[in-house]
Amino acid sequence: MVQLVKAVVLDSFKFKETSLICNLYSQDFGLMSVIVSGMGKSKSIGGQIYFQPLSVIEFSVNYKEKKGILRATNICLVYSPIGIIPDVKKYAISFFIAELILKTCREKEQDPELYALLESTILLLGKEDFYDLHLYFLVKYIHLLGFSMRDNEFLSHDAIDHSHSKKVKDTLIQLSLADSYLPMLVNKAERLIIIKYILHFLESNIGQIKLKSLSVLEDIFV
């Protein structure tokens, strides 16, 4: 049965000469992979923007639950947080969030809360003061996975650099209690400690995570 699907791009890579394989998080089906024909040789900026991390696209697909990679057609771009002329800071945050989902999302089925979090985060990337958005997303995502960051054990963990401990703990408390995104009053060094600390907490619950995007964040601004 042919269905119209709305999805967030997580990553894409060339397949054969003229095709791409895209990993997506879709509104109705959760994690899914599609093959897109006629894009592998395209060098146009307009074509590339469809498949940047966290681009939101719509497409038609003959959905079969137990089939692996499906063929997508009639693709249209709904929204791209990065833009035709890429903003490197927005790209770094988008790359981090997309890779985090790919490497840690254990449930392939539909999760309306996760999709809503992704979409709201993508829209916030289009606003000013987005520099701590990945921290906010990370905390909210961990809560969706079922892990609490609001207890004393979390905040007393020895992974915190004690030279920054009060500022870092205050920010972590603010992040864990926030119902909506607010920029954090932290510098680059403190932001790096916070993101590594939260990732350490996540790893203690689900196992080691290797994120290439973390080094990109560090190079640009963390």
C-alpha positions, 0 to 999 in steps of 0.5 A, spaced: 500 500 500 502 506 497 503 511 503 505 518 504 510 519 509 513 524 513 520 523 516 527 526 519 533 525 515 538 522 520 544 520 515 545 518 507 550 515 503 551 513 496 549 507 493 551 505 486 552 510 481 545 514 481 542 512 488 542 514 495 540 510 501 537 514 507 536 512 514 530 516 517 526 517 523 519 517 521 512 520 524 508 514 523 513 508 522 519 510 527 526 508 524 526 506 517 531 506 511 529 508 504 533 508 497 532 514 493 534 513 485 537 519 481 540 523 487 547 519 487 550 523 481 546 530 483 551 535 485 546 541 485 546 545 492 538 544 491 538 536 491 543 536 497 539 540 502 534 534 502 538 529 505 542 533 510 542 531 517 535 533 520 532 535 514 524 534 514 522 530 508 515 527 505 515 522 500 511 516 497 513 509 499 510 502 498 510 500 506 511 493 508 512 492 515 518 486 514 521 489 508 528 492 510 530 498 505 524 501 501 524 505 495 522 512 496 518 516 490 515 523 490 520 526 495 519 534 497 523 538 502 518 540 508 524 544 512 531 544 513 534 547 519 541 548 516 539 551 509 542 552 502 548 555 504 550 551 510 551 554 517 556 550 520 554 551 527 547 548 525 550 543 522 554 541 528 548 540 532 544 537 527 549 532 525 550 530 533 542 529 534 542 525 528 547 520 530 545 520 537 538 517 535 542 512 530 546 509 535 542 509 541 535 508 539 533 501 540 526 501 539 525 501 531 517 502 532 513 509 532 514 513 538 510 520 537 514 523 543 520 522 540 518 525 533 515 531 536 521 532 540 525 532 534 521 536 530 520 542 535 528 541 536 529 542 528 524 548 528 528 551 534 534 551 530 532 556 526 531 561 531 537 565 535 540 563 541 540 555 539 547 554 541 545 550 547 540 546 543 543 539 543 544 539 551 537 540 551 535 535 546 540 530 550 537 531 556 529 530 554 531 524 549 534 521 556 528 522 559 524 519 553 529 513 554 526 512 561 533 514 565 532 520 570 537 525 571 533 528 577 536 525 583 542 526 587 546 520 585 546 523 578 548 530 580 554 527 585 557 523 580 565 523 580 565 525 572 564 532 574 570 536 573 570 539 580 573 546 578 567 547 575 562 543 579 557 548 582 556 552 575 556 545 572 551 542 577 546 548 577 546 548 569 544 540 569 539 542 574 536 547 570 536 543 564 533 537 567 527 541 570 526 545 564 520 544 560 522 548 554 528 550 551 532 556 554 540 558 553 545 556 558 549 561 561 556 557 560 562 558 556 565 553 551 569 549 557 563 548 561 559 546 555 564 541 554 564 538 561 556 538 561 555 534 554 561 529 556 558 528 563 551 527 560 553 522 555 557 519 560 551 518 564 547 515 558 553 510 557 552 508 564 545 506 562 546 503 555 553 502 554 559 505 550 557 510 545 562 512 539 560 519 536 564 522 530 559 528 531 562 530 538 569 532 535 565 536 530 562 540 536 568 540 540 572 544 534 566 548 532 564 551 539 561 545 543 
